[in-house]
């Protein structure tokens, strides 16, 4: 796709942001600028950082002609949102716009530079969204709507005359680092859960020598990744064919993603070994002071001892001892076991956003169609579990 400039004579100020819709492939030439945006973003996250998007593209996990809405100021990338157009039930089969997402993307908040002029950047981004979609609606999953950026984006849509509505939302568990682990324990709302985890850890220790390992690079990181891939493939995901190792392209994606690449995103792996055997593994992407615990696997033969949750508690301890991040993000969907371990919450919503003149289907009808789709999928999953 050729870059489409969205600036022009209508710009009221000579220093107003420049807007464009560009192929993501072309942005690879601006690696330094893209990395810089991911570092200075209002709400930095790894999923739209250069290395993560590149891993998706290299292994066929996104549309081959993935595009992005790009806002530039004085030659620097000031905002970026990868997106695509695809047929959707909310358009009765017609195409709607969606931020780029995959099973390995847990936040679709755009990257927007912080600092003076933020409101103007958001206004420019919203203008770019309308033109990039050709006036079509946006169906937007996994938006952190109560953060400064999420609320600011919705406010900018309101200023531009958009209509927005919530399809569904949930509270994702997050954990903000305290002064130390004892302070975390003292203020925890579910002390019985922590007591239960200590009991399960003792049962594991009674069965053999229990060791917690962490890695961020080199051979230790490679071994941790192998441990994770083997544990996941040996469990129910392997049986269902959804483990990363089940397909060459997802295994290749994992190997590309969970390796040190520089830039705005770093990698962390944590593991639990019992008598030298891996019994739990966790892979995280760290960006902007937050560690996103993207993938976790454990030995399902030890389910009663909950080695996965014992490892999660060990990661909380390491967070306070090492300070490798200021926050842990569970990167989960509703119903996560981490809801009883992580005390804070971040509201994650799916919204539908209609720019002015976005077709004849009302916002209310689009919301009903999206909710119907959610119910149908939930029922299908329930029936599959029964079968």
Protein Blocks (a to p, Z undefined) as FASTA:
>chain_A
ZZddfbdjklmbfkbccdddddfklmmmmmmmmmmmmmmgmbacfklgmklmmmmmmnop
acfkbccddddeehiafbdcdddddddfklnopacddddddfkbcbfcdcddedehklmm
mmmmmmmmmmmnnopacddehiafkbmklmmmmmmmmmnopacddfbdcddddddddfbl
klmmmmpcblmlmmmmmmmmmmmmmnoccdddddfehjllmmmmmmmmmmmmmmmmlmno
pafklpmklmmmmmmmmcceehjbdcddddddeehiafbdcddddeehiacdfbccddfk
lmmnommlmmmmmmmmmmmmnopafbdcekiaehiaklmmmmbdcdddddddddehiajb
dfklmmmmmmmmmmmmmmmmmmmmmZZ
